[in-house]
């Protein structure tokens, strides 16, 4: 693949047409082939890392207004992690477009750091070439599945922690979780769990694991205790 072909494919992948094609080429150039490290994508990676963090933090702040700082930090750390950035580079096709030195021909076994770096460097290149808005659009498009996954899981909704905090603060007690039933074959069991605080037993909940059933039971108890008002999870 020629450099021109790589640039054209990269523009299609990221959904942005560069005014300065050389900037995009630099963002794809690994230090192993650059004449000097100043001509590699390392400086753009540095900038892109900051832009990525800003966009993700802004999105979480505005979309999850009921979440505490500690919870938002957990999600942000997951979304901007080296592992996630490497996966986003793979999904966007950027890993296949990296311009590498001769000793790095096996793209399927590239270190996470190299794959993550090309994602961040492309974010930086878009920011330099077109400003914050196109960089923001690319970041939001690529991070959306990871933010949604976090929103649906325990990262944003740790109901057990929230219930424990509420019980200690308002009821002078500690939640206890009681397993009531389990059904289904060994490879696909469902579990029923309820929460008990003091003498009061709250509605039970089912889940595909005891952990998830406990989270659902904690949520049910928390909603009952707060008259349907969902309390945000406590910060770590």
Number of C-alpha atoms within 10 A of each C-alpha: 7 9 13 11 11 19 20 15 16 24 15 13 14 21 14 15 17 18 11 13 15 12 21 26 21 24 28 30 23 21 19 15 16 16 9 9 14 12 15 22 26 21 16 27 22 14 18 26 20 13 20 25 16 13 18 22 19 11 15 16 15 9 10 14 10 12 18 16 12 14 19 20 17 15 21 21 14 17 23 20 13 19 16 19 26 25 18 24 24 18 12 18 17 22 23 16 23 21 25 17 13 9 8 13 11 9 13 9 9 13 11 15 12 17 25 25 26 31 32 30 27 29 29 28 29 28 19 17 17 15 12 15 12 18 24 19 16 18 21 16 11 18 18 13 13 17 20 10 13 18 14 11 11 14 17 22 20 19 24 24 18 19 27 21 18 21 18 12 11 10 14 11 15 16 23 14 20 15 15 12 11 16 12 10 8 7 6 9 13 18 20 22 26 25 27 19 17 13 6 8 15 18 15 21 22 21 18 15 16 19 13 19 22 26 26 24 28 30 23 21 25 24 15 14 18 11 9 11 10 16 18 19 24 20 15 10
